[in-house]
Amino acid sequence: MSTQHPHDHFFRESFQKPEIIRSFLHEYLPPAMLAQLDLSTLDLQSDTHIDENLRQHQTDLLYKVHTTAGTPLYLYLLFEHKSHPDRWVTLQLLRYMVNRWHEQENKGTGDHLTPIIPLVIYHGEKKWKISADFHALFESLSPDLIPYTPQFKYQLHDFSHTSDVEIKGELMLRAYLEVVRAIFDPELREKLPKLIDLIFHLENQQTGLEYIYTILYYMSRATEKIDMKTMKEVLHQQGEKGDELMSTIAQELMQRGRVEGRTEGRVEGRIESIIDLLERRFRTVSSTLYEQLEQQSLSILQMLFDVAVDTPSLEAFNDVLARYSTQNDK
């Protein structure tokens, strides 16, 4: 089973496109910050700082950019695709930034650290109401303790409940934002024709047709709110191009096995639910847990979810999981 989440793949495919990242920064960075950046110098970095056990819920991209004064800084984009906000994201961001600075120290690239601007992009079902300040993680900080406690904040971009008038940017960016906003919408099926019509406005752009396919393939994998029959009917309204794209998507899904794909989706969803629950109860889980859960059948995963609800500790849960894994090895 592939461990790449459809949200992860779609975010990376989108925000690696120069026209999307530049449009996003131009529209959603604070004007004072934007005025200091030379966006023509944007350079995508190849590495990631996501912890192994969090990769099912988060995706990151790191861009290096120069200021108008010629000094370098990093833009760190963290995409949260959990259905609910995570109050510990500030601590995770601090860890990622420190790791980056350690790498800079080890490489001996100068005597000064490069500033990092963290940007959190979220599109879950629940609105993000958590403070972006690191100090908010502490119950209380007296004035005497503040000088000894790290402090920073991230730029939050919550598109979970963004209105139509708040969606801004070039057409390719707006198409991306409209899709990720709609993917959790219970009325997605009814809104699909209007959404597809917007997407097909990309057809006349240089890489538009390729990106239309990326969007449609994402929608076919990221939600069960629409089935292939509905998508086929709506795409047919776009004429020959719509029929061709539907045929391409159907062929690729068949190659992967549509029946297996549905089972895989349920399995992935159940695995993520188990990990989500254990993280909320015990904060961290083993980086190998996802791989261990992948080896279980859907029926076993359903039983393990019930175990995760009541288990007194991670050790107790792992003992139960080990027993099921032993049975699978026989």
N, C-alpha and C positions, 0 to 999 in steps of 0.2 A: 504493500500500500504506500502510495506517495504521502509524505508528511507535509508537503507544501500546501498551505492553506490557500483557497481561492482568493481571499482578501489580501493575503500577503503577495501573491503573484500579481494581482491587479494593481496594487499600490506601486510595486516596483516597476511594472511595465509602464505605468503612467508617469510617475515622478522622475523617471530617468529620461523622459522626453524633455529637451531643452525648452520647448514652447510651453509646456505645462508648469515646470518648476519656476520659470521666469515670470509667468503670468501669476502664479500663486503668490510668489514673494512680492510682486508689484502690488497686488490687490490686498494682501492680508498682513503684511508687516506694518508696524507703526511707521508713519511717514518720516519721523525723525531718524529712525533706524535705517529705513530704506535709502534716505538721502546720503547716508555714509557708505553705501555699498556700490561697487562697480559690478553689476550683474553680468557684464560681458566676460568677466574672469571666472565665472562659476566652473568648478572642476569636480566631477563626481569621484569620490574615493571608493575604493573597492572593498574595504574591510567592513566588518560589523562588530558591534559590542553588545549584542543581545545575548543574555545568558541562555544556555541550551534549554533550560526548563521553562523559559518564557517565550520561546519562539512560536508557540502555537497561538499566542495572544498578541504578539507585538512584532512589528517589522521596523527596521530602521534604514535610513540612508544618510550618508555624511557627504556634505559638499564643502569644498574649500573655496573661499572667495576673497578678493582683496577689497580693501576700503578705497575710497576715492583718494586717500592719502598714500596708498600703496602698501599698507600693512596687511598681513594675512589674518583671517579668522575662519572659524568653522561654523557651518549651519548644520545642526544635528536634528534630523526629522525623525520623530518616533511616531509610528502609526499604531494606535490602539484599536484592535478589532474585537475586544471583548464586548459583550452586550451591556456591561455596566461599567461605570468609572472605577478606577483603581487609585485609592488614596496613597499607595506606596510608590506611585510612579516618580515622585520627586526624589526619593531615595535611590531608585534605580537610575535615574538620570545622573545623579551625583556620582554613582559608581561608574557609569559609562564615561563621564567626563574625566574622572580621575584616571581610569584606564588609558584613555587617550593621552593624557598628560604624562603618564608613566612611560608610554611608548616614545613620546617626544624626548623625554629625559634620557632613555636608554639609547636612542639614536644619536644623541648629542647634537641636535639641530638647534644650536643657539643657546643663549643664556636666559631667554624669556619664554614663558608659556604662551601658546596661541589662544586667544579668547574663543569660547564656544557659546553659540546662541542655541539653546534647546527649544524646539518647536514640537508640540504635541498635537497630533491630528486624530480626531475621534469621531466615530459615526455610530455608536451603539444605540440601543433602544432607549436607555435612560439618559436624561440630560446630565451633563457634567456640572456638578455643583461643588466640587472640591477645590479648596484654595490651591493656587499655583505657587505659593510661597513655601520654601523649605521649613521655615520656622513653624508653620502650621502643624507639622508632625509632632511637635512637642506639646505636652499638656499645658505647660506654662513656662515662661522664661523671664526671670527677673532681669532688670536692667544690668545688674552686675554680671549675669551669665551671657548676655547677648554678644559681647566682644569675643567670646571664646567658642561661639557656635557658628558653623558655616551658614551662609545665607545666600540664596539666589532664587530666581523664579523662572518659570518657563512661559513661553508664549503658547496659549491654548487656542485651538481652532476646533470648536465643537460644531459639527455639521449634522448632528442627530435631529435637531428640530429647527433647522434654518429655513426661513421663509423664502419664497421665490425671489423677492426683491433683494434679499441678502446674498444670493448666489451671484458672484461677480467674476469677471475675468474673460480671457479669450475663450472661443467656442469649445476648444478641446478640454480646457480646464472645467468649464461649466458643465460639459457633458459628464466628466468624471464625477464632479460633486453632486450633480443631480442623481446619478446612478447610485452612489454609495449612500446618499440620503434616503433613496427610495427602497433600498434592498431589504430593510427591516420593516417597511411600511405595510401594515395589514391590508391596505387597499392597493397594493402593488398591481394586482391583476387588472383592476379597473383603470389604473393610471398608465398601464403599459403602452397603449397606442400613442398617447401624447409624448411619453418618454422616448419611444422608438422614433417618432417623427423628429424630435430634437437631435437624436443621435445621427440620423441620416443627413442632417445638415452638414456633417463633417465630410460628406462624400467628395466635395469639390476641393478639399484641402489636399496638400501634397501627400501626406501619409494618412489621410482621413479614412480611406476604405479599410486599410490594415487595422486602424484603431477601432473602427466600428466592429470588426470581427473580435478584437480583444474584449470589447465591452460585452458583446452578445455572449461570447463564450463564458465570461465571468458570471453573467446573470444566469446562464444555464446550469452553473455548478454551485453558486453561492446561496441559492434559495430554492425552497420547494413550493413557494407560493404561486409559481407559474409552471405549467408543464409544457412539454415540447409542442403539443397540439396548439395551445394558445399562442405560443411564440410564432409558430408557423403561420397561423392565421393573421397575426399582426404584421409579420414581415412580408406576407404576400401583398399587403396593401402598398408596400414600397416598390412593387413592380419586379422586374427581372433581377435587379441587384439583390433585393430582399430574398427572393427564391434561391439565388445562387449561394448567398451566405448561409441560409438555413440548411441547404444541402451540405455545405462544407462542415458546419457545426455538427449536424447529424452523423456524418461519416466519421468525424473524429471521436464523437461520443460512442459510436458503435464499435470502433476499433478498441477503445478502452473497455468496452462492455457496459452497456447502459444499466443492465440489472445489477452488475457488480458495483457500478458507480453509485447507484442508489443505496446499496448496502454499505458501501464505503462511506457515503455521506452520513448515514445513521451511526456507523461505528465511530467516525471522526467526531461527530457531535457528542456521542456518549463519552468518549475519551476526554474531550475538552470539558465536559460537565464534571467528570470525576476530578480532573486536575484543578479546575476552578474551585470546586468545593473544598478540596484538601488545602489549596493555597489560602483560601479565606479562613479556614480553621487553624492551620498550622504555619502559615506565612510562606514557607519554602518547602519544595518537594525535590526529590532526587532528579537529576538531569537525565537519568535513564528511564524514568517512569513511563514516559510516552511510548518508548520502544517496547517495554514490558507489556503495556496494555494493548499495544498493536497485535500481540500474539494471541489475544483472547477473542473468542466468538462474541457476537452481539448479545446472546443470552447471558454469557458469563459477565460481560461488561454491565449489563443491567443489574445483576446481583451485586457486583462490586460497587456500583453506585449506592445501593442500599447500605452496604458495609461502610462506605465513606461517610454517610450521614451520621452513623452511630459510633464509629470507631473511637476509642479513647485516646489513641495516639497514632502517629505515622508508622511506628514499629508494628503495632497490631494490624494495621491495614496491610503492610508489606508482608506480614506472615500469612495472611489470607491469600494475597496475590501469589505468593511463592507456592502455596499448595495447589492453586489452579495451574500455575506454570509447570509444576512437576507432573500433573495429570496430563498436560498437553504433550510432554516429552515422552510419555510412555507409548 
